[in-house]
Amino acid sequence: MTSTAGSAHRAISADGVSIAYRDFRGDDCDTVVLVHGTALSQVPWRGLGYVAALAKHHRVLTLDLRGHGRSVKPSERASYSLTRLAEDVVAVLDHARVPAAHYVGYSLGAVTGFHLLDRHPERIRTFVSIGGTYRLDVRSSAQIFFPRPAGAIEVGGMDAFVETWETHTGRRLDPETSTALRRNDPRAMIALLDALEQERGLQLDRLSELRNRTLLIVGDADIACLAASIEASRTMPNATPLTLPGHDHASVLNAGSEIALALDGFLRGLPLDKSDLGGR
């Protein structure tokens, strides 16, 4: 039986950074690793119901990428390359003694997943991108959040970041997301955002070489990621797109019940019935 809190562990990434993760270990079954988005943590995966839904049939690992949650928070930009972020995930899999896992990533977690899929496809059984993209040139921090988010953090810390984002979108963030954002270290977030502006992700022609079974979930109002998702689904040999109506980049993760339903069937190899999910 799976503990609702999981067991807490630490793994050491390739450059010595300590990465916090939790292991929701049920019966002897396949492992799913859940990787969060920019400025979030592993906590929303539990709060939004993903862990409870997936742990019925899988062992679930959640982690805090470097600079987030309970992991170590370097303040140097060089610590936040996509290679370093992918190494965080590999370190967790190694520490948990998981040769290959089903990978589910949201936003930055999905971008990191594309990078890992390209570098170490043998570590990923299936890949699920939620609000993600293989191309960082279409996913600047200004498009995901608002213009100059690092500047807002420099002036007023993470509180200013949250308040500016809410003003920009015209709606309040859900309590789980707001709390996770406010708990971040400002210097680490500035270093992360600066580093990501220098990354470009994968080239389109590389996607044809990524043969792992893939599910690309995106909201229909997440314009930049939607376009990249369509490109990826047409190029990757085993990719299936799932577009959720009425959701943008910030809100798509909140569609926990619909996404968890899709994930459960997809990870078990069942056909995806998009009509049951309100998607297309």
Secondary structure, 3 states (H helix, E strand, C coil): CCCCCCEEEEEECCCCCEEEEEEECCCCCCEEEEECCCCCCCHHHHHCCHHHHHCCCCEEEEECCCCCCCCCCCCCHHHHCHHHHHHHHHHHHHHCCCCCEEEEEECHHHHHHHHHHHHCHHHEEEEEEECCCCEHHHCCHHHHCCCCHHHHHHHHHHHHHHHHHHHHHCCCCCHHHHHHHHCCCHHHHHHHHHHHHCCCECCHHHHHHCCCEEEEEEECCCHHHHHHHHHHHHHCCCEEEEEECCCCCCCHHHCHHHHHHHHHHHHCCCCCCHHHHCCC
